[in-house]
């Protein structure tokens, strides 16, 4: 059994199509088919169910694919570890976030101490971050929903209050506190479906006995705040959004009931090799959030 056979199998298993897999691997289809056939012969079981020209990974194939994925994951992590020992590749940290508000100041303050480290950052939904962690494709994620999965560690960093903001001329604008059910008929301006903050706030509304009428979805808190100011709806805003904000959201209302809070946490995979730079960043993140004055 050779690594090339396993790589070919991994590609065919992902695409479940011999022709497409051959095109992606840039080899002749008959050669790929023979390679898969030899692998099945070595293993003594078929890895695919074949009907006409259709391929479908069977129970043996799914079980074997899990092991093959682990093989390549370990090889990749071994390569990354060697690169660090050779003083290459140790200065980049890959980070996924669902809370873009915290990132600029966090990263900029870290880079003042560690100027040689580079960041690769992506804005992802909770489900995407979980997948990236399980595949060991990122070093860390910062999310507002606990991420649970195979070999994933998720450590709480801070808990903050969630407020409601309303337009300046709104009847509730002069109120300091409200019950959430009082805005059940309002149009809501919200984060996109799938993002941690959206999941959390949708659950608040369910606790209050209603499903929010979402008039606008987006992923930019500044845009959401501008739409509220223009009178297009109300919005949930986390407490951290007011930190160092020169243009704060209007008419912040405390929610009496239900209890509206979220916990921000740092996640990483025990499968992924963490460089010294990554370990330094993990410790820095913990200290950074512990000093946030909420």
C-alpha positions as CSV (number, residue, x, y, z in Angstrom):
1,X,0.0,0.0,0.0
2,X,1.5,3.3,-1.1
3,X,0.8,6.9,-0.2
4,X,0.0,7.7,-3.8
5,X,-2.7,5.0,-3.7
6,X,-4.2,6.6,-0.6
7,X,-4.1,10.1,-2.1
8,X,-5.9,8.8,-5.2
9,X,-8.5,7.0,-3.0
10,X,-9.0,10.2,-0.9
11,X,-9.8,12.2,-4.0
12,X,-12.1,9.6,-5.5
13,X,-13.9,9.3,-2.2
14,X,-14.4,13.1,-2.0
15,X,-15.8,13.4,-5.5
16,X,-17.4,10.0,-5.8
17,X,-16.7,10.2,-9.5
18,X,-13.8,8.5,-11.3
19,X,-13.6,10.9,-14.3
20,X,-13.7,14.1,-12.2
21,X,-11.1,12.6,-9.8
22,X,-8.8,11.7,-12.7
23,X,-9.1,15.2,-14.1
24,X,-8.3,16.8,-10.7
25,X,-5.3,14.4,-10.2
26,X,-4.3,15.0,-13.9
27,X,-3.9,11.3,-14.6
28,X,-5.7,9.0,-17.1
29,X,-9.0,7.5,-15.9
30,X,-8.0,3.9,-16.7
31,X,-4.9,4.3,-14.6
32,X,-6.8,5.7,-11.7
33,X,-9.4,2.9,-11.9
34,X,-6.7,0.3,-11.8
35,X,-5.0,2.0,-8.8
36,X,-8.3,1.9,-6.8
37,X,-8.9,-1.7,-7.8
38,X,-5.5,-2.7,-6.6
39,X,-6.1,-0.9,-3.3
40,X,-9.4,-2.8,-2.8
41,X,-7.6,-6.0,-3.7
42,X,-5.0,-5.3,-1.0
43,X,-7.6,-4.5,1.6
44,X,-9.8,-7.5,0.6
45,X,-13.0,-5.4,0.6
46,X,-14.7,-3.1,-1.9
47,X,-14.5,0.6,-0.9
48,X,-17.3,1.8,-3.3
49,X,-20.7,0.6,-4.4
50,X,-20.8,0.7,-8.2
51,X,-24.0,1.1,-10.1
52,X,-23.6,1.7,-13.8
53,X,-21.0,4.5,-13.8
54,X,-22.0,5.9,-10.5
55,X,-19.7,5.5,-7.5
56,X,-20.8,5.7,-3.8
57,X,-18.5,5.3,-0.8
58,X,-19.8,2.3,1.1
59,X,-19.4,1.4,4.8
60,X,-15.9,0.0,4.3
61,X,-14.9,3.0,2.3
62,X,-16.2,5.5,4.9
63,X,-14.3,3.7,7.7
64,X,-11.1,3.5,5.7
65,X,-11.4,7.1,4.6
66,X,-11.4,8.3,8.3
67,X,-8.1,6.5,8.8
68,X,-6.6,7.8,5.5
69,X,-7.6,11.4,6.4
70,X,-5.8,10.9,9.8
71,X,-2.7,9.6,8.0
72,X,-2.4,12.7,5.8
73,X,-3.3,15.0,8.7
74,X,-0.4,13.6,10.7
75,X,2.0,13.8,7.8
76,X,1.1,17.4,7.2
77,X,1.5,18.3,10.9
78,X,4.8,16.5,11.0
79,X,6.0,18.6,8.0
80,X,4.9,21.8,9.8
81,X,6.8,20.7,13.0
82,X,9.9,20.0,11.0
83,X,9.6,23.4,9.2
84,X,9.6,25.1,12.6
85,X,12.7,23.2,13.7
86,X,14.3,24.4,10.5
87,X,13.2,28.0,11.4
88,X,10.7,28.2,8.6
89,X,7.0,28.6,8.7
90,X,6.8,29.2,12.4
91,X,5.8,32.8,12.1
92,X,2.3,32.4,10.7
93,X,-0.9,32.0,12.7
94,X,-4.1,30.9,11.0
95,X,-7.2,32.3,12.8
96,X,-10.9,32.0,12.2
97,X,-13.3,34.4,13.9
98,X,-17.1,34.9,14.1
99,X,-16.5,38.2,16.0
100,X,-14.7,40.7,13.7
101,X,-15.0,43.5,16.2
102,X,-12.4,42.1,18.5
103,X,-9.8,41.3,15.9
104,X,-8.1,44.6,14.9
105,X,-7.1,45.7,18.4
106,X,-6.2,42.2,19.5
107,X,-3.9,41.5,16.6
108,X,-2.4,44.9,16.5
109,X,-1.5,44.9,20.2
110,X,0.0,41.3,19.8
111,X,2.1,42.4,16.9
112,X,3.6,45.2,18.9
113,X,5.2,42.6,21.0
114,X,5.8,40.0,18.3
115,X,6.3,42.0,15.1
116,X,7.7,39.1,13.0
117,X,4.5,37.0,13.2
118,X,2.0,37.0,10.3
119,X,-1.7,36.3,10.5
120,X,-4.0,34.5,8.0
121,X,-7.5,35.4,9.2
122,X,-10.9,34.3,7.9
123,X,-14.5,35.2,9.0
124,X,-16.5,32.0,9.3
125,X,-19.7,30.6,10.6
126,X,-19.7,28.3,13.6
127,X,-20.2,25.2,11.5
128,X,-17.4,26.2,9.2
129,X,-15.0,26.8,12.1
130,X,-15.8,23.4,13.6
131,X,-15.0,21.7,10.3
132,X,-11.7,23.7,10.0
133,X,-10.7,22.7,13.5
134,X,-11.6,19.0,13.0
135,X,-9.5,19.0,9.8
136,X,-6.7,20.8,11.7
137,X,-6.6,23.4,8.9
138,X,-6.5,26.4,11.3
139,X,-4.6,27.1,14.5
140,X,-7.4,28.8,16.5
141,X,-10.9,30.2,16.3
142,X,-12.6,32.8,18.4
143,X,-16.3,32.3,18.6
144,X,-19.4,33.2,20.6
145,X,-20.8,29.7,20.6
146,X,-19.1,26.8,22.2
147,X,-17.6,24.5,19.5
148,X,-17.7,20.8,20.4
149,X,-16.1,18.2,18.3
150,X,-13.5,15.5,17.9
151,X,-10.2,16.6,19.7
152,X,-11.5,20.2,19.9
153,X,-10.7,22.3,23.0
154,X,-12.9,25.3,23.5
155,X,-11.9,27.6,26.4
156,X,-14.2,30.4,27.6
157,X,-12.6,33.9,27.6
158,X,-15.3,36.3,28.8
159,X,-19.0,36.7,29.2
160,X,-20.7,39.9,28.1
161,X,-24.1,41.5,28.1
162,X,-26.2,41.7,24.9
163,X,-28.3,44.9,24.4
164,X,-31.0,46.0,22.0
165,X,-30.5,49.3,20.0
166,X,-33.4,51.2,18.5
167,X,-33.7,54.2,16.1
168,X,-33.5,57.7,17.7
169,X,-37.2,58.4,17.2
170,X,-38.4,55.0,18.3
171,X,-41.1,55.0,21.1
172,X,-38.7,52.9,23.3
173,X,-35.7,55.2,22.7
174,X,-36.1,57.0,26.1
175,X,-36.4,53.7,28.0
176,X,-33.4,52.4,29.8
177,X,-34.6,48.8,30.1
178,X,-37.2,46.6,28.3
179,X,-38.6,43.1,28.3
180,X,-37.6,41.4,25.0
181,X,-41.2,40.5,24.2
182,X,-42.0,44.2,23.8
183,X,-40.3,44.2,20.4
184,X,-41.8,41.0,19.0
185,X,-43.6,43.0,16.3
186,X,-40.5,45.0,15.3
187,X,-38.3,44.4,12.2
188,X,-34.8,43.2,13.2
189,X,-31.5,43.9,11.6
190,X,-29.3,40.9,12.2
191,X,-26.1,39.0,11.6
192,X,-26.3,36.4,8.8
193,X,-27.7,33.0,9.5
194,X,-25.1,30.5,10.7
195,X,-23.0,33.0,12.6
196,X,-22.6,32.4,16.4
197,X,-24.1,35.8,17.4
198,X,-27.2,35.2,15.2
199,X,-27.7,31.7,16.8
200,X,-27.5,33.3,20.2
201,X,-29.9,36.1,19.6
202,X,-32.4,33.9,17.8
203,X,-32.5,31.7,20.9
204,X,-33.2,34.9,23.0
205,X,-36.2,35.6,20.9
206,X,-37.5,32.0,21.2
207,X,-37.2,32.3,25.0
208,X,-39.2,35.5,24.8
209,X,-41.9,33.7,22.9
210,X,-41.5,34.9,19.3
211,X,-39.5,34.4,16.1
212,X,-37.8,37.6,15.0
213,X,-38.9,39.2,11.7
214,X,-35.5,39.7,10.0
215,X,-35.7,42.6,7.7
216,X,-31.9,42.7,6.9
217,X,-29.0,40.3,7.3
218,X,-25.3,41.2,7.2
219,X,-21.9,40.6,8.7
220,X,-20.8,44.2,9.4
221,X,-21.7,45.6,12.8
222,X,-21.1,49.2,11.6
223,X,-23.5,48.7,8.7
224,X,-26.1,47.2,11.1
225,X,-25.7,50.3,13.4
226,X,-26.2,52.7,10.4
227,X,-29.4,50.9,9.4
228,X,-30.8,51.2,12.9
229,X,-30.0,54.9,12.9
230,X,-31.9,55.3,9.7
231,X,-35.0,53.8,11.3
232,X,-35.0,50.5,9.4
233,X,-35.3,48.3,12.4
234,X,-33.9,47.3,15.8
235,X,-30.8,45.2,16.5
236,X,-29.0,43.2,19.1
237,X,-25.6,44.5,19.9
238,X,-22.9,42.9,22.2
239,X,-21.4,45.0,25.0
240,X,-17.9,44.7,23.4
241,X,-19.1,46.8,20.5
242,X,-18.9,49.9,22.6
243,X,-15.2,49.5,23.5
244,X,-13.1,52.3,21.8
245,X,-16.0,53.0,19.5
246,X,-16.0,56.6,18.3
247,X,-19.4,56.2,16.7
248,X,-21.4,54.2,19.3
249,X,-24.7,52.6,18.5
250,X,-27.8,54.7,19.3
251,X,-30.3,54.2,22.2
252,X,-28.9,51.2,24.0
253,X,-31.5,49.3,26.0
254,X,-30.8,46.7,28.7
255,X,-32.9,43.6,28.3
256,X,-34.5,42.6,31.6
257,X,-35.8,39.3,30.5
258,X,-34.7,36.8,29.2
259,X,-31.1,37.0,30.4
260,X,-29.2,38.1,27.4
261,X,-25.5,37.2,27.6
262,X,-23.0,35.4,25.5
263,X,-19.6,33.8,26.2
264,X,-16.7,34.3,23.9
265,X,-14.2,31.5,23.7
266,X,-11.0,30.3,22.1
267,X,-11.0,27.0,20.2
268,X,-8.2,24.8,18.9
269,X,-7.6,21.2,17.8
270,X,-5.4,18.8,19.8
271,X,-4.5,17.2,16.4
272,X,-2.9,20.3,15.0
273,X,0.7,21.0,15.9
274,X,1.0,24.4,17.5
275,X,4.2,26.4,16.9
276,X,5.8,28.4,19.6
277,X,4.3,31.5,18.0
278,X,0.8,29.9,18.2
279,X,1.3,29.0,21.8
280,X,2.4,32.6,22.6
281,X,-0.7,33.9,20.8
282,X,-3.0,31.6,22.8
283,X,-1.6,32.8,26.1
284,X,-1.8,36.4,24.9
285,X,-5.5,36.0,23.9
286,X,-6.3,34.8,27.4
287,X,-4.6,37.7,29.0
288,X,-6.1,40.2,26.6
289,X,-9.7,39.2,27.2
290,X,-9.1,39.0,31.0
291,X,-8.3,42.7,30.9
292,X,-11.3,43.9,28.9
293,X,-13.2,46.3,31.2
294,X,-16.8,45.2,30.9
